[in-house]
């Protein structure tokens, strides 16, 4: 079976090895004549980025790039990106990279034409309607990791550097016009990033599957996404050049991010404030939180996770799934506690307050309170 395809759900996706060569055509489809490629500092000088800029330059689209992006991007990065976008007279964004580059790129496309401040578009109620939709620039997304799935999302996760809180900025037009998913761009990712991003995709699928909200399409995607991670993340981790494994992991990332329209939960509710305060890797933090959250939610998810284990060929129902997660994390070098990420003596009360105010709490199968969330957090410190 050829792992090359053109999809139109949830947006136009050109999927397959070598398809980064179609970047100029993707810009044309999006109506972009002078793109600004936005990525993170680590990717700025890498061959995959320079090759992409070469394709753009050869097509007469220039080779403009902005890369002043932190691992957990914030409003300062956004302001600098907007300044570069306006100063260069650009008419669209190529969001390039992992979650940080993708989220910041999408945010610049949103904010470059707005007159209201960034935080006015937080994902609260219908705040997104405050934006001038006609001023949002077109976006081409190019993921270089297989985890966040931000390339198919309608939101950006941005840290407020003053309050050290992660905020979700939402607008339907943040969904990129076209996505290029080229697994060759993920070859060379360090093992730790392969594991952390892959487990981020797994967390998206697990939490979406367990969410009590009704969304059968997301439910099916979440289940198959779990299977793809289970089967192919170990291969990608063991051999970074395994292009088949890399491709299936990119699919899993897309599926997880599409599935969590159904909801997320306590894993992300905890991970967001931990990452905002202590600057930990998001996917790795999710992986550390998952075993404790599974036990926390057991009364509500035991039966549904037994259904999942039947599909995933994992024996012994819910307990078997929990055992699989423990072994999976260990095999991928994931610490058991936050101290393994250098988070010593964390501010428990501050994290709990952040978790309870996070939008992800609404999708958790068990209601999160100050008392039970504190107890949950103490399981992973």
Secondary structure, DSSP 8 states (H G I E B T S, - for coil): ----EEE-SSSEEEESTTGGGGHHHHHHHHT-SSEEEE--HHHHTSHHHHHHHHHHHHTTS---EE----TT-BHHHHHHHHHHHHHTT--EEEEEESHHHHHHHHHHHHHTT-SS-GGGGBSSTTGGGGS-GGG--EEEEEESSSS--GGG-SEEEEEETTTTEEEEEE-GGGS-SEEEE-GGGGTT--HHHHHHHHHHHHHHHHHHHH--S--HHHHHHHHHHHHHHHHHHHHHHH-TT-HHHHHHHHHHHHHHHHHGGG---HHHHHHHHHHHHH---HHHHHHHHHHHHHHHTHHHHHHHHHHHHHHHT-SSHHHHHHHHHHHHHHHTT--SSGGGGT--S--HHHHHHHHHTSGGGGG-SS---HHHHHHHHHTT-
